[in-house]
Amino acid sequence: MHWIIIALGLLVFSTTASAQDRAAVEQQFQVWLQDTVWPQAKAKGVSRQTMTQAFDGITLNWKLPDLVPPGSAAQTPKQQKQAEFGSSGRYFNAGSVQGATSVGRQMARRHAATLNRVEADSGVPARIILAIWGRESGYGQVPIPHNVFRVLGTKGFMSTRADYFTKELIAALQIAQAGHAPPGTMKSSWAGALGQPQFMPSSFLTFAADGNRDGRADIWASEDDTIASIGNYLAQHGWITGRDWGFEVHVPASVSCALEGPDQGKPIQEWAAMGITRVSGKPFPKHELAGEGYLMMPAGRHGPAFVVTPNFYVLKDYNKSDLYALFVGHVGDRIQYGVGNFKARWDKIGALYRSDIAAMQRALERQGHDVGGADGLPGFKTRRSIGRWQQASGFAPTCFPDAGLKATLNQ
């Protein structure tokens, strides 16, 4: 058998390989399941019956992104479609925001007893739990179409993060072994995220909760379990009871946008003393003044600005995107308080290739800036490094990459 594996490894495959090549890779996949996955699953208490049922009829899903078939080289796509690479405002389109808000209010009434109980137990506000539920699965209404074992099997066998997805595959088998999911319902996203709260399998094993106390944590069909699981996840990640997530603010020109970041926090009263004010015209709540706050400007000077609390970064533990955490906080506020849109406008920032941003990051690194790695993602370290470079070079700091900046940085 080993000579077959070695021979297959010498072939060069792609996701557009011929049917004959794909058939060979499919055979190697089955060998991998038995030689690599099964011993790890068995060590975690998974039975042969569970393993067999999970992979009955399962083949590779060649349509998934970031696949690296045996013998081929990883390829990084030139263009990315995430909101961070274009206008950040697209993330807050009216349909998504208003839909999540209106249905969220209905769910708040329908599940009031469960939400109140989970809020009391976890310290996480019901509005935040609802907003995450709405964003992740449209309150359980968005179809979750993929077989989790096919997704994680494919990605564990041949993706750019194979080790990570293999561990998640073992966790999914543990979930099946424990009987948490009703038969036939182990459905996931294209990335392997499960159920209504979209937990990766390892997160399920750690944070899923039995909200209706029937002995199972069913995040596929049970709204009570979904609500309890989201609340437990945030609580276990450090949600501070009694603090908000953040406030939209006006940042005067005298305050540099390069002060952004969770490592540059100050008591909120100090931000206020620097001239930062809430756009609502209201003062910062008295109980928040002594607490640490952080300047957060996801589009630099091209969009709304915020002073956020540590709870904002708990939301980012759920999803690493600044815009995701903002969406959740904002929709939660709309559900409970009836607030409107952000006061400041999102400018129409021209779309950039990820490779363009990476080139800017490398240029900044050569000049001694810490951009958090040249990964093509305009995170807070990249944004504030741009602002610092602009300020030192005599430009008005915008703290956000644009098309003209790439050429200027490389002069």
TIMAR-814579 format. One record per atom (N, C-alpha, C): residue in three letters; x, y, z. Coordinates in steps of 0.1 Angstrom, whole numbers, plus 5000, padded with zeros to 4 digits. Layout:
N
ALAXYZ ...
end
This chain:
411
MET500849885000 MET500050005000 MET500950135000 HIS502050125007 HIS502850245008 HIS503450294995 TRP503750194986 TRP504350234973 TRP503350304965 ILE502050274967 ILE500950344960 ILE500950494964 ILE500950514978 ILE500950644983 ILE502050734978 ILE503250674978 ILE504450744974 ILE504350784959 ALA503850694951 ALA503650724937 ALA502650834935 LEU501550824942 LEU500550934941 LEU501151064945 GLY501951064955 GLY502551194960 GLY503451264949 LEU503951184940 LEU504751244929 LEU503951314918 LEU502651284918 LEU501851344907 LEU501551494911 VAL501251574901 VAL500851714903 VAL499351724900 PHE498651764910 PHE497151774909 PHE496751924910 SER495551954905 SER494952074908 SER493452054909 THR492752154914 THR491252134915 THR490552124902 THR491252134891 THR490752114878 THR491351994871 ALA491851904880 ALA492551784875 ALA491651694867 SER492151604859 SER491351514851 SER490651424860 ALA489551354855 ALA488851264863 ALA489651144868 GLN490651104859 GLN491550994863 GLN492451044875 ASP492951164875 ASP493751214886 ASP492951224898 ARG491751274897 ARG490851294909 ARG490551154915 ALA490251064907 ALA489950924912 ALA491150874920 ALA492350904916 ALA493550864923 ALA493650934937 VAL493251064937 VAL493351134949 VAL492251084959 GLU491051054953 GLU489951004961 GLU490450874968 GLN491150784961 GLN491650664968 GLN492650694979 GLN493450794977 GLN494450834987 GLN493650894999 PHE492550964997 PHE491751025007 PHE491250905016 GLN490750805010 GLN490250695018 GLN491350625027 VAL492550615021 VAL493650565029 VAL493950655041 TRP493950785038 TRP494250885049 TRP493150875060 LEU491950855056 LEU490850835067 LEU491150725076 GLN491650615070 GLN491850495078 GLN493150495085 ASP494250545079 ASP495550545085 ASP495850665094 THR495250775092 THR495550895100 THR494350935109 VAL493150945103 VAL492050995111 VAL491550885121 TRP491350765117 TRP490750665125 TRP491550645138 PRO492850635138 PRO493650615150 PRO493450735160 GLN493350855155 GLN493150975164 GLN491750975169 ALA490750935161 ALA489350935166 ALA489150825176 LYS489750715174 LYS489650605183 LYS490250645197 ALA491350715197 ALA491950755209 ALA491050855217 LYS490150915210 LYS489251015216 LYS487950955220 GLY487850815219 GLY486650745223 GLY485550725212 VAL485950755199 VAL485050735188 VAL484950595184 SER483750535182 SER483650395179 SER483850375164 ARG484150255160 ARG484250225146 ARG482850245139 GLN481750215146 GLN480450235140 GLN480250385137 THR480550475146 THR480450615144 THR481250665132 MET482550615131 MET483450645120 MET482850605107 THR482350485107 THR481850425094 THR480550505090 GLN479650535099 GLN478450605096 GLN478850745091 ALA479750815097 ALA480150945093 ALA480650955079 PHE481450855075 PHE482050865061 PHE481450775051 ASP480250725054 ASP479550635044 ASP479250715032 GLY479850685021 GLY479550745008 GLY480250885006 ILE481050925016 ILE481751055015 ILE482851055006 THR482851154997 THR483951184987 THR484451324990 LEU485551364983 LEU486151494985 LEU485151594978 ASN485151714984 ASN484451824979 ASN485451914972 TRP485551904959 TRP486551984951 TRP486152124949 LYS484952164953 LYS484552304951 LYS484952394963 LEU485452344974 LEU485852424985 LEU487052504982 PRO487252624989 PRO488352704986 PRO489652654993 ASP490752704988 ASP492052684995 ASP492452544996 LEU492152464985 LEU492552324985 LEU493952314979 VAL494752214985 VAL496052184980 VAL496152034978 PRO495751984966 PRO495751844964 PRO497251784965 PRO497351664968 PRO498751604970 PRO499651634958 GLY500851684961 GLY501851714951 GLY501751854944 SER500651924947 SER500552064942 SER501052164952 ALA501252284947 ALA501752394955 ALA500552484959 ALA500552534971 ALA499452624976 ALA499452744967 GLN498252794964 GLN498152914956 GLN497253014964 THR497753134964 THR497053244971 THR496253324961 PRO494953324963 PRO494153404953 PRO494553554953 LYS494453614941 LYS494853754940 LYS493853844946 GLN492653814944 GLN491553904949 GLN490753844960 GLN490453924970 GLN489653874981 GLN488353954981 LYS487253894985 LYS485953964984 LYS485454014998 GLN486253995009 GLN485854035022 GLN485654185022 ALA484754225031 ALA484354375032 ALA485554455035 GLU486554405042 GLU487754485046 GLU488554535034 PHE488354475022 PHE489154505010 PHE488454605001 GLY487254645005 GLY486554744997 GLY485954845006 SER484754895003 SER484054985012 SER483554915024 SER483954955036 SER483554885048 SER482054895050 GLY481455005044 GLY480055025046 GLY479154915040 ARG479754835030 ARG478954725024 ARG478554625035 TYR479354615045 TYR479054515056 TYR477754555063 PHE477354685063 PHE476254735070 PHE475054775060 ASN474954695050 ASN473854725040 ASN472554725047 ALA471654805042 ALA470354825049 ALA469554695051 GLY469554605041 GLY468854485042 GLY469254395053 SER470554385054 SER471154295065 SER470854355079 VAL471154485080 VAL470954545093 VAL469454545097 GLN468654595088 GLN467154605092 GLN466554465094 GLY466954365086 GLY466354235087 GLY466754175100 ALA468054185104 ALA468554125117 ALA467854195128 THR467554325127 THR466954405138 THR465454365139 SER464754365128 SER463254335129 SER462954195134 VAL463654095128 VAL463453955133 VAL464053945147 GLY465054015150 GLY465654005164 GLY464654045174 ARG463854155171 ARG462854195181 ARG461754095182 GLN461354025171 GLN460353915172 GLN460953805181 MET462153765179 MET462853665187 MET462953705201 ALA463153825204 ALA463253875218 ALA461953855225 ARG460853875219 ARG459553845225 ARG459253695226 ARG459553625215 ARG459253485215 ARG460053405225 HIS461353445227 HIS462253365236 HIS462653445248 ALA461753535253 ALA462053625264 ALA462453545277 ALA461753435280 ALA462053365292 ALA463453305291 THR463853245280 THR465153185279 THR466253285279 LEU466053395271 LEU466953505271 LEU467253565284 ASN466153585292 ASN466353645305 ASN467153555314 ARG466853425313 ARG467553325322 ARG469053325318 VAL469353315305 VAL470753315301 VAL471453435304 GLU470753555302 GLU471453675306 GLU471753685321 ALA470853635329 ALA471153635344 ALA472253535347 ASP472353425340 ASP473353325343 ASP474753365338 SER474753425326 SER476053455319 SER476553595320 GLY475653685323 GLY475953825323 GLY476053895309 VAL475753815299 VAL475753865285 VAL474353915282 PRO474254045277 PRO472954095274 PRO472254015263 ALA470854005264 ALA470053935255 ALA470253995241 ARG470354125240 ARG470454185227 ARG471754145219 ILE472854115226 ILE474054075220 ILE473953935215 ILE473353845223 ILE473053705219 ILE472253705207 LEU471153785207 LEU470253785195 LEU471053835183 ALA471853935184 ALA472553985172 ALA473453885166 ILE474153815175 ILE475053705170 ILE474253595163 TRP473253555169 TRP472353455163 TRP471853495150 GLY471453625149 GLY470953675136 GLY472053675125 ARG473253725129 ARG474353735120 ARG474753595115 GLU474853495124 GLU475353365120 GLU474453285112 SER473153285115 SER472253195108 SER470853255105 GLY470753385106 GLY469453445104 GLY468453385113 TYR468853375126 TYR467953315137 TYR467453175133 GLY468353095127 GLY468052965123 GLY467352945110 GLN467153055103 GLN466453045090 GLN467253025078 VAL468553055079 VAL469453035068 VAL469852895066 PRO469652825055 PRO470052685053 PRO471552665055 ILE471852565062 ILE473252525064 ILE473452385057 PRO473952395044 PRO473752285035 PRO474852175035 HIS475952195041 HIS477052095039 HIS477151985049 ASN477551875045 ASN477851765054 ASN479251795061 VAL479251805074 VAL480451845081 VAL481551755079 PHE481351625077 PHE482351525076 PHE483051535062 ARG482251575052 ARG482751595039 ARG483651715038 VAL483151825045 VAL483851955045 VAL485151935052 LEU485051885065 LEU486351885073 LEU487251775068 GLY486651665063 GLY487451555057 GLY488351615045 THR487651685036 THR488351745025 THR489451845029 LYS489051935038 LYS490052035043 LYS491151975051 GLY490851875059 GLY491851805067 GLY492851735058 PHE492351685047 PHE493251605038 PHE494051685029 MET493451795024 MET494151875014 MET493752025014 SER494152095024 SER493952245024 SER495152315029 THR495152445029 THR496252525034 THR496452515049 ARG495352475056 ARG495452455070 ARG494952315074 ALA495652225069 ALA495252085070 ALA495252035085 ASP496252075092 ASP496352025106 ASP495152075114 TYR494852205112 TYR493752265120 TYR492452195117 PHE492152165104 PHE490952105100 PHE490851955104 THR492051895104 THR492051755109 THR491551745124 LYS492051835132 LYS491651845146 LYS490151875147 GLU489651955139 GLU488251985139 GLU487451865135 LEU487951795125 LEU487251665121 LEU487151565132 ILE488251555140 ILE488151465151 ILE487151505162 ALA487051645164 ALA486051695173 ALA484651675168 ALA484451685155 ALA483151655149 ALA482751505151 LEU483651415150 LEU483451275153 LEU483051255168 GLN483751325177 GLN483351315191 GLN481951365193 ILE481551465186 ILE480151515188 ILE479151415183 ALA479451345172 ALA478551245167 ALA478551125177 GLN479651095182 GLN479750985192 GLN478851005204 ALA478851135209 ALA478151175221 ALA476651185218 GLY476251185205 GLY474851185202 GLY474151325204 HIS474951435203 HIS474351565205 HIS473451605194 ALA473851565181 ALA473051605170 ALA472051505166 PRO470851535163 PRO469851445158 PRO470351375145 PRO469951255142 PRO470451185130 PRO470251265117 GLY471351275109 GLY471251345096 GLY471351495097 THR471651555109 THR471651695110 THR473051755112 MET474051675111 MET475351735113 MET475751815101 LYS475151925099 LYS475352015088 LYS476252135092 SER477052185082 SER477952285085 SER478052385074 SER478752495076 SER479052585066 SER480252525057 TRP480652605047 TRP481752555038 TRP483052545046 ALA483052615057 ALA484352615066 ALA484252515077 GLY483052445078 GLY482952345089 GLY482352395102 ALA481752515101 ALA481052565113 ALA479652505114 LEU479252475127 LEU478052395129 LEU476852475134 GLY475752435130 GLY474452475136 GLY474152625136 GLN473152665144 GLN472652805143 GLN473652905149 PRO474452865159 PRO475552965163 PRO476852955155 GLN476952865146 GLN478052845138 GLN479352825146 PHE479352725154 PHE480552685162 PHE481352595154 MET482652615154 MET483552505150 MET483452385160 PRO483652265155 PRO483452155164 PRO484152155177 SER485452205178 SER486152215190 SER485452315199 SER484952425194 SER484152525202 SER482952455208 PHE482252375200 PHE481052305204 PHE481452225217 LEU482452145216 LEU482852055227 LEU483152135240 THR483552265238 THR483952345250 THR482852435255 PHE482052485246 PHE481152595250 PHE479652565247 ALA479252455240 ALA477852435238 ALA477152405251 ALA475952455252 ALA475152445265 ALA473852385262 ASP473352315272 ASP472052255272 ASP470952345278 GLY470452435269 GLY469552535274 GLY468152485278 ASN467652385272 ASN466352335276 ASN466452215285 ARG467652175289 ARG467852075300 ARG467351935296 ASP467551905283 ASP467051765279 ASP468251665278 GLY469351705283 GLY470551625283 GLY471451625270 ARG471051715261 ARG471851725248 ARG472051875246 ALA473151905239 ALA473352045234 ALA473152045219 ASP471852075216 ASP471452065202 ASP471452205195 ILE472552245189 ILE472552375183 ILE472052375169 TRP471552265165 TRP470952255151 TRP469452285151 ALA468752225161 ALA467252235161 ALA466652305173 SER467452325184 SER466952385196 SER467352535197 GLU466352625198 GLU466652765200 GLU467152785214 ASP466652715224 ASP467052735237 ASP468552695239 ASP468952585233 ASP470352545233 ASP471252645226 THR470752695215 THR471552795207 THR471752925215 ILE470752975221 ILE470853095230 ILE471753075241 ALA471652955248 ALA472452935260 ALA473952915255 SER474152855244 SER475552825239 SER476252955235 ILE475553045229 ILE476153175225 ILE476453255238 GLY475553255248 GLY475853325260 GLY476953265268 ASN477053135268 ASN478153065275 ASN479553095268 TYR479553095255 TYR480753125247 TYR481253265251 LEU480453365251 LEU480953495254 LEU481353515268 ALA480553445277 ALA480953455292 ALA482253395294 GLN482453275288 GLN483753205290 GLN484953275284 HIS484653365274 HIS485753445268 HIS485953585275 GLY485253605286 GLY485553715294 GLY484653835293 TRP483353815289 TRP482453925289 TRP482353985303 ILE482454125303 ILE482354195316 ILE480954245318 THR480254185328 THR478854215331 THR478754365335 GLY477854435329 GLY477554575333 GLY478254675324 ARG479154635315 ARG479854725306 ARG479154705292 ASP479154815285 ASP478654815271 ASP479754755262 TRP479454755249 TRP480554705239 TRP481254825234 GLY480654945233 GLY481355065228 GLY480355165224 PHE480855285219 PHE480055405215 PHE480655465203 GLU479755505194 GLU480255585182 GLU480555725187 VAL481755765182 VAL482255895187 VAL482755985175 HIS482856115179 HIS483556205170 HIS484956225175 VAL485956195166 VAL487356215169 VAL487856345162 PRO488156445170 PRO488656565164 PRO490056555157 ALA490356645148 ALA491656635141 ALA492856635150 SER492656695162 SER493756705171 SER494156565177 VAL493256475176 VAL493456335181 VAL493856245170 SER495056195170 SER495556115159 SER494855975158 CYS494455945145 CYS493855815143 CYS494855695146 ALA496155735147 ALA497155635150 ALA497155585164 LEU496255645172 LEU496155605186 LEU495255475187 GLU494755425176 GLU493855315176 GLU494555185181 GLY493755095187 GLY494254965191 GLY494054925205 PRO493854795207 PRO493654745221 PRO494854755230 ASP496054785224 ASP497254805233 ASP497554945236 GLN496555035232 GLN496755175235 GLN495555235243 GLY495055145252 GLY493855185259 GLY494055295270 LYS492955365273 LYS492955465283 LYS491655465290 PRO491555515302 PRO490255525308 PRO489355615299 ILE488155585298 ILE487255655289 ILE487255805292 GLN487355835305 GLN487355975309 GLN488556055303 GLU489655985300 GLU490856045294 GLU490556075279 TRP489855975272 TRP489556005258 TRP488556125258 ALA487656135267 ALA486756245267 ALA487456375270 ALA488556375278 ALA489256495281 ALA490056535269 MET490356445260 MET491056485247 MET490156545237 GLY488856545240 GLY487956605230 GLY487056515223 ILE487256385226 ILE486356285219 ILE484956285226 THR483956295217 THR482556305222 THR481756195215 ARG480656155222 ARG479656065216 ARG478856145205 VAL478656075194 VAL477956145183 VAL476456165186 SER475956095196 SER474556115201 SER474356245208 GLY475456305213 GLY475356425221 GLY475256395236 LYS475056265239 LYS474956225253 LYS476456215259 PRO476556235272 PRO477856205278 PRO478056055279 PHE479356015281 PHE479655875284 PHE478955845297 PRO478455725298 PRO477755685311 PRO478855695322 LYS478355735334 LYS479255765345 LYS479955635349 HIS479255515349 HIS479955395353 HIS480955345343 GLU481055405331 GLU482055365321 GLU483255455322 LEU483255565328 LEU484255665327 LEU485655615332 ALA485655545343 ALA486955495349 ALA487355365342 GLY486555305334 GLY486955175327 GLY487755205315 GLU488555105311 GLU489455125300 GLU488555125287 GLY488955205278 GLY488355215265 GLY489455225254 TYR489155195242 TYR490055185231 TYR489555255219 LEU490355335212 LEU489955395200 LEU489955285189 MET488855285181 MET488655185171 MET488055255158 MET488855255147 MET488455325135 MET488655225123 PRO487655145121 PRO487855035111 PRO488055085097 ALA487755205093 ALA488055265080 ALA488955385081 GLY489655395092 GLY490455515094 GLY489555635095 ARG490055745088 ARG489255865087 ARG488155865077 HIS487955745071 HIS486955725060 HIS485655675065 GLY485455665078 GLY484155615083 GLY483955645097 PRO482955575103 PRO482655605117 PRO483855565126 ALA483855635138 ALA484855605148 ALA484155565161 PHE484955485169 PHE484355435181 PHE485355435193 VAL484755445205 VAL485555415217 VAL484855285222 VAL485655175222 VAL485055045225 VAL485654995239 THR484954905245 THR485354845257 THR485954715255 PRO486554645266 PRO487054515264 PRO485954415259 ASN484654445261 ASN483654355255 ASN483654345240 PHE484154455234 PHE484254455219 PHE485154345215 TYR486254325222 TYR487254225218 TYR486754085222 VAL485854075231 VAL485153945233 VAL484353905221 LEU483654005215 LEU482953985203 LEU483853935192 LYS485053995192 LYS486053955181 LYS486553815184 ASP486453765196 ASP486853625198 ASP485853535191 TYR484653575189 TYR483653495181 TYR483953495166 ASN484353615161 ASN484753625147 ASN485853735147 LYS486953715141 LYS488153805142 LYS487953935135 SER486853955128 SER486654085121 SER486154195129 ASP486854315128 ASP486354435134 ASP484854465130 LEU484654445117 LEU483354485112 LEU482254385117 TYR482554265119 TYR481654165125 TYR481254215139 ALA482254245147 ALA481954285161 ALA481154415161 LEU481454505152 LEU480654625151 LEU479154595147 PHE479054505138 PHE477654475133 PHE476854415145 VAL477454325152 VAL476754265163 VAL476354365174 GLY477354455178 GLY477054555188 GLY475954645183 HIS476054695170 HIS475154785165 HIS473754725164 VAL473654605158 VAL472254545157 VAL471654515171 GLY472554475180 GLY471954455194 GLY471454585199 ASP472054695197 ASP471554825202 ASP470254865195 ARG470254835182 ARG468954865174 ARG467854775180 ILE468054655183 ILE467054565188 ILE466454615201 GLN467354655210 GLN466854695224 GLN466554845225 TYR467354925219 TYR467255075221 TYR466555145210 GLY466455085198 GLY465855155187 GLY466755255180 VAL468055245182 VAL468955345176 VAL468855335161 GLY469355435154 GLY469355435140 GLY470755405134 ASN470955445122 ASN472255415115 ASN473355485122 PHE474555445119 PHE475755515124 PHE475655665119 LYS476055755127 LYS475955895123 LYS476955935112 ALA478155885113 ALA479155915102 ALA478955825090 ARG479355875079 ARG479155795066 ARG480455715064 TRP480255595057 TRP481355515052 TRP481655565039 ASP482855615037 ASP483255665023 ASP483355545014 LYS483255575001 LYS483355464991 LYS484855444988 ILE485455364996 ILE486955334994 ILE487055244982 GLY487955274973 GLY488155184962 GLY488655044966 ALA488154944959 ALA488554804962 ALA490054784959 LEU490654714968 LEU492054684967 LEU492254534967 TYR493254484959 TYR493654344960 TYR494454324974 ARG494254204979 ARG494954174991 ARG496554184989 SER496954154977 SER498354164974 SER498854314974 ASP497954404970 ASP498354544971 ASP498554594986 ILE497654544994 ILE497854585009 ILE499054515014 ALA499354395010 ALA500554325015 ALA501854405010 ALA501754454998 ALA502954534993 ALA503154655002 MET502054725006 MET502154835015 MET502754795028 GLN502254685033 GLN502754635046 GLN504254605046 ARG504654545035 ARG506154515034 ARG506954645034 ALA506454745027 ALA507154875026 ALA507154945040 LEU506154935047 LEU506054985061 LEU507054915070 GLU507054785068 GLU507954705077 GLU509454735074 ARG509754765061 ARG511154805058 ARG511554935065 GLN510555015068 GLN510755135075 GLN510655125090 GLY510455005095 GLY510454985110 GLY509154975116 HIS508054985108 HIS506754975114 HIS506254835117 ASP505554815128 ASP504854695131 ASP503454685126 VAL503254615115 VAL501954615108 VAL501254485112 GLY501754405120 GLY501154285124 GLY501254175114 GLY502254185105 GLY502554085095 GLY501954125082 ALA502754095071 ALA502354135057 ALA501354035052 ASP500154035057 ASP499153925053 ASP498053985044 GLY498154115040 GLY497154165031 GLY495854205038 LEU495854195052 LEU494654235059 LEU494854365066 PRO494054465064 PRO494254605070 PRO493754605084 GLY494354535093 GLY494054545107 GLY494454665114 PHE494254675127 PHE494554805134 PHE496054835134 LYS496854735134 LYS498354765134 LYS498754825120 THR498154775109 THR498354835096 THR497754975095 ARG496554985100 ARG495955115099 ARG496755225106 ARG497155195118 ARG497855305126 ARG499255325121 SER499855215115 SER501155235109 SER501055325097 ILE500055315089 ILE499855405078 ILE499655545083 GLY498855565094 GLY498755695099 GLY500055755104 ARG500855675111 ARG502155725116 ARG503055765104 TRP503055685094 TRP503855715082 TRP503355845075 GLN502055855074 GLN501555975068 GLN501856095076 GLN501756095089 GLN502056205097 GLN503456245096 ALA504356145097 ALA505856175096 ALA506256225082 SER505456195072 SER505756235058 SER505056365054 GLY504356425063 GLY503756545060 GLY502356545054 PHE501756425054 PHE500456405049 PHE499456405060 ALA498156445057 ALA497156435066 ALA496856285069 PRO496956245081 PRO496756095084 PRO495256055081 THR495155945073 THR493855885071 THR493755745078 CYS494855685080 CYS494955555087 CYS494155445079 PHE494255455066 PHE493655345058 PHE494355335045 PRO494555215040 PRO495155205027 PRO494355245015 ASP494955305005 ASP494255344993 ASP495155324981 ALA494655334969 ALA495355294957 ALA496555384956 GLY496555504959 GLY497655594957 GLY498755574967 LEU498455514978 LEU499455494989 LEU500555394985 LYS500155294977 LYS501155184974 LYS502355244967 ALA502055334956 ALA503155384949 ALA503955484957 THR503255564966 THR503955664974 THR504855594984 LEU504455484990 LEU505255415000 LEU506455354994 ASN506455314981 ASN507555244975 ASN508555344968 GLN508355474969 GLN509255564962 GLN510555564969 
end
